[in-house]
């Protein structure tokens, strides 16, 4: 059976998913949703997608659509995920699940009622670099003592990864910190029991903090220090240093190095070196196998509880 997919959001990240799905057998994107019709049609033509619309409801009304991938602005994620579940569609929503805890909890509650597959794009769980470390942890060969993480971008104006103007505002806490908070807890295999944050000045136009520092501690005793910035004029992206009881690892997206900067071959960790493709493969496999996926909305909910607590702390400080 071919799984037929509607994809919402034809921007930089939506295109990453379209490229990934091309590599997965038994999956077809049949509907493309995005804000600007002409641009959406151009993308649809390139990827041979027959149905194009600017309204997600149009795609949800298509009986042949089995599942939806949401690559839309953060502020729309929870409401759109709920709409998909109410329409009887499996849904993968890109990170973050929501920008408020109550909204994330509402998605999880509805997923439990429907029994549909609902997954959030916490891609770090799927990058071969982090999977390699996770396998050593589950084998009892490595334990995380500390993670040092840098999430750095140069984004003083509201532009996306393709250098195009954004219709929405990104957020260091609810988007970029979510990757690390969830990954840290997943790699430690224990909940986060302590969290602290400070932030720099608010941007006069965007209304967000452009620099942030977060400290978290897991029940296992491991600690994590996370530095985030939209002001960095240098290498962009997120860089993870795992300090453990038997090794040190440095992960840069899908690549992994040891503490001496010698590259580790992770090409055999999974069927692909592309974290987005592996994430999508898990979504479709969970649908076929009628099971909970890795990074299900329920599994990642604790991350959003931590972000909620940090937001309250920042607002009070």
VOKETOR-288288 format. One record per atom (N, C-alpha, C, CB): x, y, z; residue in one letter. Coordinates in steps of 0.1 Angstrom, whole numbers, plus 2048, in hexadecimal, padded with zeros to 3 digits. Glycine has a CB too. Layout:
<sebas>
XYZA;...
</sebas>
This chain:
<sebas>
8087F4800X;800800800X;80980D800X;7F780080CX;8068167F7X;80D8227F7X;80782C801X;80C8287E8X;80F832809X;80B83C813X;80A84980BX;81483D81FX;7FF84F80BX;7FD85C804X;7FE86880EX;7F085C7FCX;80687180BX;80A87C814X;80688A80FX;81887B817X;801892818X;8008A0815X;80B8A781DX;7F28A6819X;8128B0817X;81D8B881DX;8198C681EX;82A8B6816X;8198CC82AX;8168DA82CX;8238E282FX;80B8DC837X;8258EC827X;8318F4828X;83C8F181EX;8378F3836X;83C8F9813X;8458F6808X;8528FF809X;83E8F87FBX;856902815X;86290A817X;86E901818X;861913823X;87990681EX;8868FF81FX;8848F1825X;88F908827X;87D8F0830X;87C8E3836X;8738DA82FX;8788E5845X;8688DF82AX;85F8D7822X;8668D0817X;8538DF81DX;86E8D8810X;8768D2805X;87F8C7809X;87E8DD7FEX;8858C8815X;88D8BD81BX;8858B181CX;8948C1828X;8798B2820X;8708A6822X;86D8A1814X;8648AA82AX;86A8A980BX;8668A47FDX;87289D7F7X;8628B07F4X;87E8A27F9X;88A89B7F4X;88C88D7FBX;8978A37F6X;88988D808X;88A88080FX;88087680BX;88988381EX;87487A809X;869871806X;86B86B7F8X;85B878806X;8728727EFX;87586C7E2X;87E85F7E3X;87D8777DAX;88585E7EFX;88E8537F1X;8878477F8X;89A8577F8X;87A8497FCX;87383F804X;8698387FBX;86D846810X;86A82B7FAX;8608237F2X;8528237F9X;8658157F0X;8488237F0X;83A8217F5X;83482D7FCX;83A8167FFX;83A8397F8X;8348457FEX;83384F7F2X;83D84B809X;8288567F2X;8268607E7X;82086D7EDX;81D85A7DCX;8268787EAX;8208857EEX;8168897E3X;82B8907EFX;80988A7E7X;7FE88C7DEX;7F889A7DFX;7F38827E0X;7FC8A17EAX;7F68AF7ECX;8018B87F2X;7EA8AE7F5X;8028C47EDX;80C8CE7F3X;8048DA7F7X;8178D17E8X;8078DF803X;8008EA809X;80A8F580CX;7F88E6815X;808901808X;81190C80DX;80A91980BX;81F90B805X;810924810X;80A931811X;808938804X;81293981BX;8139377FBX;81293E7EEX;8109347E3X;81F9467ECX;8059367DCX;80092C7D2X;80A92A7C7X;7F39307CDX;80F9357C1X;8189337B6X;82592C7B9X;81C9417B0X;82B9307C5X;8379297C9X;83491A7CCX;83D9307D6X;8299177D2X;82590A7D6X;8239017C9X;8189097DEX;81D9077BFX;81B9007B2X;8298FD7ACX;8139087A8X;8329067ADX;83F9047A7X;8468F87AEX;8489107A8X;8458F77BBX;84B8EC7C2X;8448DF7BFX;84B8EE7D2X;8368E07BEX;82E8D47BBX;8328CE7ADX;81F8D77BCX;8348D77A4X;8388D3796X;8458CC796X;8398DF78DX;84F8D179EX;85C8CB79FX;85B8BD7A4X;8658D37A7X;8528BB7AEX;8518AE7B5X;8468A57B1X;8518B07C4X;83F8AA7A6X;8348A37A0X;8298A07AAX;839896799X;8258AA7B1X;81A8A97BAX;80D8AF7B4X;81D8B17C8X;8038A77B3X;7F78AB7ACX;7EE8B57B2X;7EF89F7A9X;7ED8B57BFX;7E38BE7C6X;7EA8C97CDX;7DA8B67D0X;7E78D57CBX;7ED8E17D1X;7E28EA7D7X;7F58E97C6X;7E58EF7E3X;7DB8F87E9X;7E29017F3X;7D18EF7F1X;7DC90B7F8X;7E1914802X;7DA91180FX;7DF9237FEX;7D1908810X;7C990581CX;7CA8F6820X;7BA908819X;7CF8F482BX;7D18E6830X;7C48DE830X;7D78E683EX;7B98E5833X;7AC8DE833X;7A98D7826X;7A18E8836X;7AD8DD81BX;7AB8D780DX;7B28CA80CX;7B08E1802X;7BE8C9812X;7C68BC811X;7C08B281BX;7D58BF815X;7BB8B6826X;7B58AD830X;7A88A782BX;7B38B483DX;7A28AE822X;7958AA81CX;79789F811X;78E8B5816X;7A489D80DX;7A7892803X;7A788480AX;7B48957FCX;79E87C805X;79D86E80CX;7A986680AX;791867806X;7B08687FFX;7BC8607FCX;7C8864805X;7C08617EEX;7C886F80CX;7D3873814X;7D386B821X;7D2883818X;7DE864824X;7DF85C830X;7E686383BX;7E784F82DX;7EF86C837X;7F8872841X;7FC88083DX;80586A844X;800888846X;804896844X;81189984BX;7F98A0849X;8198A0844X;8268A684AX;8258B584AX;8338A1842X;8268BA856X;8248C9858X;8328CF859X;81C8CC864X;8358D884FX;8428E084FX;83E8EE84FX;84B8DC843X;8348F2857X;82E8FF857X;834907862X;81F8FE858X;831914863X;83691C86EX;83391787CX;83192B86DX;83C918885X;83B913893X;82D916899X;84691889CX;829922898X;81C92689EX;81091E89AX;81A93589CX;81191788EX;806910889X;80690188CX;80591287AX;8118FC891X;8148EE892X;8098E789AX;8218EB899X;8068EB8A6X;7FD8E38AFX;7EF8E38A9X;7FC8E98BDX;7EA8EF8A4X;7DC8EF89FX;7DB8E7892X;7D88FE89CX;7E58E788AX;7E58DF87EX;7E68D0881X;7F08E4874X;7EE8CD88AX;7EF8BE88EX;7E28B9893X;7FA8BD899X;7DB8C189BX;7CE8BE8A0X;7C48BC895X;7C98C88AAX;7C48C588BX;7BC8C487FX;7BE8B7877X;7BE8D1876X;7CB8B4876X;7CE8A786FX;7C889B876X;7DD8A686DX;7CA89B883X;7C588F88BX;7B688F88BX;7CA890899X;7AF89A88BX;7A189A88BX;79C89687DX;79C8A888EX;7A4898873X;7A0893865X;7A4885863X;7A789C85BX;7A987E86DX;7AD87086CX;7BA86D865X;7A2869865X;7C3877864X;7CF87685EX;7DB874868X;7D2882854X;7E486B865X;7F186B86CX;7F887886AX;7F985E868X;80087C874X;807889872X;815889878X;7FE894879X;81E88F870X;82B892875X;82C8A1874X;83788B86CX;82F8A7880X;8308B5881X;83F8B9883X;8278BC88CX;8448C287BX;8528C687DX;8548CC88BX;8568D0872X;8608CC890X;8638D189DX;8618E189CX;8718CE8A1X;85C8E78A6X;8568E28B3X;8488DD8B1X;8588EC8BEX;8448D48BAX;8368D08BAX;82C8DC8BDX;8348C58C5X;8318E58C5X;8298F18C8X;8328FB8CEX;81D8ED8D3X;82C9078D0X;8349118D7X;82D9158E4X;83691E8CEX;82590C8E9X;81F90D8F7X;81C8FF8FCX;8129168F6X;81E8FC908X;81C8EF90EX;80E8EA90CX;8218EF91CX;8048F290FX;7F68EE90EX;7F38E9901X;7ED8FA912X;7F88F08F6X;7F58EB8E9X;7FC8DE8E6X;7FB8F68DFX;8088DC8EBX;80F8CF8E9X;8078C48F0X;81D8CF8EEX;8028C78FCX;7FA8BD903X;7ED8B98FCX;7F78C2911X;7E78C38F5X;7DB8C18EEX;7DD8B78E2X;7D58CE8E9X;7E88B98DCX;7EC8B08D0X;7ED8A18D6X;7F98B48C9X;7F58A08E1X;7F78938E6X;7EA88C8EBX;8008938F2X;7E18948F1X;7D488F8F6X;7CC88A8EAX;7CC89A8FDX;7CC8918DFX;7C488D8D3X;7CA8818CCX;7C38998C9X;7D78808CCX;7DD8748C6X;7D98688CEX;7ED8768C6X;7D98698DBX;7D585D8E3X;7C68598E0X;7D68608F2X;7BE8638DEX;7B08608DAX;7AE8598CDX;7A786D8DBX;7B685E8C3X;7B48598B5X;7BC84C8B3X;7B98648ACX;7C884B8B9X;7D083F8B7X;7D88418AAX;7C88338B6X;7D884C8A4X;7DF84F898X;7EE85189BX;7DA85B890X;7F784F891X;805852893X;807861893X;80E84B888X;80C86789DX;81087589EX;81E8768A3X;80587D8A7X;82687D89BX;83487D89EX;83988B89CX;83C873894X;84488F8A3X;84A89C8A2X;85889B89DX;84A8A38B0X;85C8A4894X;8698A488DX;8758A7896X;8688AD882X;8778A08A0X;8838A18A9X;88E89A8A2X;88189C8B7X;8948A0897X;89D89A88EX;8A9894894X;8A18A3883X;8AE89A89FX;8BA8968A6X;8BA8878AAX;8BE89E8B1X;8AE8828ADX;8AC8748B1X;8B086B8A5X;89E8718B5X;8AF871898X;8B186988CX;8BE86B885X;8A686B883X;8C5876888X;8D2878882X;8DB86C885X;8D9885887X;8E286687BX;8EB85B87DX;8F585E888X;8F2857870X;8FA86A889X;90486D893X;8FE86B8A1X;90887C892X;8F286F8A4X;8EC86D8B1X;8E785F8B3X;8E18778B3X;8E38588A8X;8DF84A8A9X;8EB8428ADX;8D984689CX;8F78458A8X;90383D8ABX;90583E8BAX;90F8438A3X;90584A8C0X;90784C8CEX;8FC8458D6X;90685B8D2X;8EF8458D1X;8E483F8D8X;8E68308D9X;8D78428D1X;8EB82A8CEX;8ED81B8CEX;8F88178D8X;8F18178C0X;9028208D9X;90D81D8E3X;90781E8F1X;9198268E2X;8FE8278F3X;8F7829900X;8EF81D903X;8EF836901X;8E68198FAX;8DD80D8FCX;8E58008FEX;8D380C8F1X;8F17FF8F8X;8F97F38F9X;9017F3907X;9037F38EEX;9007FE90EX;9077FF91BX;91580291AX;9057F2922X;91980890EX;92780B90CX;92B81A90EX;92B8078FDX;921822910X;923830911X;918837919X;925837903X;91C840922X;91284792AX;915856929X;911843939X;90B85E927X;90D86D926X;90F872934X;90187391FX;91A87A935X;91C881942X;919890940X;92B880946X;91C895934X;91A8A3931X;9188A5922X;9258AC936X;90F8AE91EX;90E8B2910X;9108C190FX;9018AE90AX;9198C5906X;91B8D4903X;9168D78F5X;92A8D7905X;90C8DF8F4X;9068E18E7X;9068F08E3X;8F78DB8E7X;9098F28D6X;9089008D1X;8FE9008C5X;9169058CCX;8F49088C6X;8EB90A8BBX;8EC9188B6X;8DC9078BFX;8F391A8AAX;8F69278A6X;8F292A897X;9069298A6X;8EB936896X;8E793A889X;8EA949887X;8D8938887X;8EA94E87BX;8EB95D879X;8DE961873X;8F8960870X;8D596687BX;8C7968877X;8C297587DX;8BE95C87AX;8C898087AX;8C498D87FX;8B8993878X;8CF99787FX;8B598D86DX;8A8991866X;8A0984864X;8AB997858X;894985861X;88B979861X;88B972854X;87C97E864X;89696A853X;898962846X;898953849X;8A596783FX;89594B83FX;89593D841X;8A393783CX;88A936839X;8A492A83CX;8B1923839X;8B592682AX;8B091583CX;8AB92A822X;8AE92D814X;8B093B811X;8A392880BX;8B194381CX;8B395281BX;8A7959816X;8BE954811X;89B953818X;88E95A814X;88795F820X;88594F80DX;88096A81FX;87897082AX;86E966830X;87197D825X;86E96583DX;86595D844X;858964847X;86B957851X;84D95D847X;84096384BX;83D96185AX;83495C843X;84795B861X;845959870X;85395A876X;83F94B872X;85395B883X;85F95D88BX;864950892X;85D968895X;87094D890X;876941896X;8799448A5X;88493D88EX;87C9398ACX;87E93B8BBX;8899328C0X;8719398C2X;8939388C7X;89D9308CDX;8999268D7X;8A89398D3X;88F9298E0X;88B9208EAX;8829158E5X;8849288F5X;87691A8DEX;86C9108DBX;8709088CEX;85F9178D9X;87990C8C7X;87D9048BBX;88B8FE8BDX;87D90D8AEX;8959068BEX;8A39018BDX;8A78FA8CAX;8AC90C8BAX;8A38FF8D5X;8A68F88E2X;89F8EB8E3X;8A39018EEX;8938EA8DCX;88B8DD8DDX;8948D18D8X;87E8DF8D5X;89C8D48CEX;8A48C98C8X;8AD8C38D3X;8AC8CE8BDX;8B48CC8DAX;8BE8C78E4X;8B78C28F1X;8C78D38E7X;8AD8C98F6X;8A68C4902X;8A18B6900X;89B8CE906X;89B8B38F5X;8968A68F2X;8A189C8F0X;88D8A68E6X;8AB8A08E8X;8B68968E6X;8BD8938F3X;8C089D8DCX;8C089C8FBX;8C789A908X;8C0890910X;8C98A790FX;8B3892912X;8AB88991AX;8AA87B914X;89C88E91CX;8A987A907X;8A986D8FFX;8B6866901X;8A68708F1X;8C186D900X;8CE866901X;8D186290FX;8D986F8FBX;8CC86A919X;8CF866927X;8C585C92CX;8CD873930X;8BA85A924X;8B0850928X;8A9854935X;8B684392AX;8A9861939X;8A3865945X;89D873944X;8AD864951X;89487694CX;88D88394BX;89688F94FX;880883953X;89389B94BX;89A8A794FX;8948AC95CX;89A8B2944X;89D8AD966X;8988B0974X;89C8BE978X;89E8A697EX;8A48C5970X;8A88D3974X;8AB8DA967X;8B58D397DX;8A78E7966X;8A98EF95AX;8AA8FE95EX;89D8ED950X;8B3905957X;8B591395AX;8B891A94CX;8C0915964X;8B492694BX;8B692D93FX;8B893C941X;8AB92B935X;8C1942939X;8C2951939X;8C295592AX;8CF956940X;8BE961927X;8BE966919X;8C3974918X;8B0965914X;8C797790CX;8CC984909X;8C198E905X;8D79848FEX;8C599A900X;8BB9A48FDX;8B199F8F2X;8C29B18F8X;8A59A48F3X;89A9A18E9X;89D9A98DCX;88C9A48EEX;89B9A38D0X;89C9AA8C4X;8919B58C2X;89C9A08B8X;8959C18BFX;88B9CC8BFX;8809CA8B5X;8929D98BCX;8829C28AAX;8789C08A0X;8719B28A1X;87E9C2892X;87A9A88A2X;87599A8A3X;86E9978B0X;8809918A0X;87299E8BBX;86C99B8C8X;87098E8CEX;85D99B8C6X;87B9898CBX;88197D8D1X;88F97F8D6X;8809718C6X;8939778DFX;8A19778E4X;8A99718D9X;8A29708F1X;8B59778D6X;8BE9738CCX;8C996A8D1X;8C397E8C4X;8CA96A8DEX;8D59628E5X;8CF95C8F2X;8E196A8E8X;8D394F8F4X;8CD948900X;8D793E905X;8C09428FCX;8D793B912X;8DF931918X;8D6928921X;8EB937920X;8D791B91FX;8CE912927X;8D790792DX;8C490B91DX;8D490493AX;8DA8F9941X;8CF8EF945X;8E28FE94DX;8D28E2943X;8C88D8947X;8CF8CC94DX;8BF8D393BX;8C88C5956X;8CE8B995DX;8C48AE95CX;8D18BD96BX;8C88A2959X;8C0896958X;8C088F965X;8C488D94DX;8B6886967X;8B587E973X;8C1875975X;8A8876974X;8C787296AX;8D386996AX;8DF870970X;8D786595CX;8DE87E971X;8E9886976X;8F188D96CX;8F387D97EX;8EF88995FX;8F5890954X;8F089E953X;8F2888947X;8F98A794EX;8F68B594CX;8F88B993DX;8FF8BE955X;8F18C4939X;8F28C992CX;8F38D892CX;8E78C4923X;8FC8DE925X;8FD8ED923X;8FA8F0914X;90B8F2928X;8F08F8912X;8EC8FC904X;8ED90B902X;8DD8F7902X;8F590F8F8X;8F691D8F4X;8EF91E8E7X;9059218F3X;8E79298E6X;8DF92B8D9X;8E193A8D5X;8D09288DBX;8E293C8C8X;8E394A8C3X;8DE94B8B5X;8F194F8C4X;8D89578B2X;8D495B8A5X;8DE9658A0X;8C69608A4X;8E99688A8X;8F29738A5X;90096E8A0X;8F497C8B1X;90196189EX;90E95B89BX;91395C88DX;90E94D89FX;91E96488BX;92496587DX;92F95A87CX;92997387BX;92B94E87AX;935943879X;92F937875X;93C941887X;93592B877X;92E91F873X;92091E879X;936913878X;91691A871X;90891A875X;90490C878X;90092086AX;8FA90A881X;8F48FD884X;8F68FA892X;8FB8F387BX;8F48ED896X;8F58E98A3X;9008DE8A5X;8E88E38A8X;9088E08AFX;9148D78B1X;9138D28BFX;9218DF8AFX;9148C48C0X;9128BD8CDX;91F8B78D1X;9078B38CBX;9238B98DDX;92E8B28E3X;9298A98EEX;93A8BC8E8X;92A89C8ECX;9278928F7X;93388F8FFX;9208858F0X;93389190BX;93E88D914X;93888291DX;94389991DX;93F87691CX;93986A923X;94486392BX;933861919X;940858930X;948850939X;953848931X;940847941X;951846924X;95A83E91CX;95F84490FX;954831919X;95A85090CX;95E8578FFX;9588658FFX;95884F8F3X;95D86D8F5X;95887A8F2X;95487A8E3X;9628858F5X;94887F8E0X;94387F8D3X;93F88E8CFX;9388768D0X;9418918C3X;93D89E8BEX;93489C8B2X;9498A88BAX;9288A08B3X;91E89D8A8X;91B8AA8A1X;9118978AEX;91B8AA894X;9188B588BX;90E8B0881X;9248BC884X;9018B2884X;8F68AC87CX;8F889D879X;8F68B486EX;8FB89986DX;8FB88B86AX;90A88586BX;8F688885DX;91388E86FX;92188A871X;92588987FX;92A894869X;92F880882X;93387D890X;94387D890X;92D871895X;94888289BX;95788289DX;95A87E8ABX;95D890899X;9668798AEX;9698778BBX;96F8838C2X;97486B8BCX;9738838CEX;97888F8D5X;9858948CFX;97A88B8E3X;98C88C8C7X;9988918C0X;9958968B2X;9A38868C1X;9888988AFX;98489C8A2X;987892897X;98B8AA89EX;98888689AX;98987B890X;97B87688CX;992870895X;97887687FX;96B87387BX;96886487DX;96A87686CX;95B862881X;956854884X;94D851878X;94F853892X;94E845873X;946841868X;93883D86DX;94C835860X;92E845869X;92084186EX;91783D862X;91A84D875X;91E83A857X;91783784AX;90F82A84BX;92083683FX;912821854X;90B815856X;901815861X;915809858X;8FF820867X;8F6821873X;8E781F86EX;8F782E87AX;8E4824862X;8D682385DX;8D682384EX;8CE830862X;8CB822848X;8CA820839X;8CD82D832X;8BC81B835X;8CE838839X;8D1845833X;8DA84D83DX;8C584C82FX;8E1857837X;8E886083FX;8E186D842X;8F6864839X;8D486D83DX;8CC87983DX;8C2878849X;8C487C830X;8C3880853X;8BB88085FX;8AC88285CX;8BF88A869X;8A988B852X;89B88E84EX;895881848X;89A89A845X;89D87B83FX;89886F839X;895864843X;8A286A82EX;89E86284CX;89C858857X;89085B860X;8A985785FX;88E868862X;88286C86AX;875869862X;88387B86DX;87586C855X;86986884DX;86785984CX;86B86F83FX;87285284BX;87184384AX;86A83E857X;87F83D848X;86E843862X;86883F86FX;85984286FX;86F84687BX;85584E86AX;84785286AX;83F848862X;845860864X;844845856X;83C83C84DX;83C82D852X;84283D83FX;847829858X;84881C85DX;83E81A869X;857819862X;83D824871X;83482487DX;825822878X;835830886X;82282986DX;815829867X;81281A862X;81383385BX;81C81585AX;81A807855X;8197FD860X;82680484BX;8217FF86AX;8227F4875X;8187F7880X;8307F487AX;81080287FX;807806889X;80D806897X;7FB7FC889X;81880E899X;81F80F8A5X;82381D8A8X;82C8068A5X;8278208B4X;82C82D8B8X;83982F8B2X;82C82E8C8X;83B83B8ACX;84983E8A6X;8528438B1X;84784889BX;85F8428AEX;86984A8B5X;8668598B3X;8788468B1X;8668618BEX;86386F8BDX;8548718BBX;86A8768B2X;84C8688C1X;83D86A8C1X;83A8778C9X;83685E8C7X;82F87C8C7X;82B8898CEX;82B8868DDX;81E88E8CAX;82787A8E1X;8278778F0X;8368768F5X;82086A8F2X;83F8708EDX;84D86F8F2X;85487C8F3X;8548668E8X;8508868EBX;8578938EBX;85189D8F4X;8598988DDX;84589A8FAX;83E8A3902X;8468A890EX;83189D907X;84E89F915X;8568A4920X;85F8B091CX;85E899926X;8648B0910X;86D8BB90BX;8658C890CX;8718B88FDX;8598C8908X;8518D5908X;84D8D9916X;8448D3900X;84C8CF920X;84A8D392EX;8578DB933X;8488C7937X;8628D792FX;86F8DE933X;86F8EB92CX;87B8D592FX;86C8ED91FX;86C8FA919X;86290391FX;8698F890AX;8568FE923X;84C90692AX;85290B937X;8408FD92DX;85990393FX;85E90794CX;869912949X;8648FB953X;87191093FX;87C91A93CX;876927938X;885914931X;86B92692FX;86593392BX;85F93B937X;859930921X;859933941X;85493A94DX;85F940955X;84C930955X;86A939956X;87693E95DX;87B94B956X;88193495DX;87C94B949X;881957942X;878962943X;883953933X;86B960943X;86196A945X;862971952X;853965942X;86596895CX;86696D96AX;87397596DX;865962974X;87D972964X;88A978966X;88D98495EX;89496E965X;
</sebas>
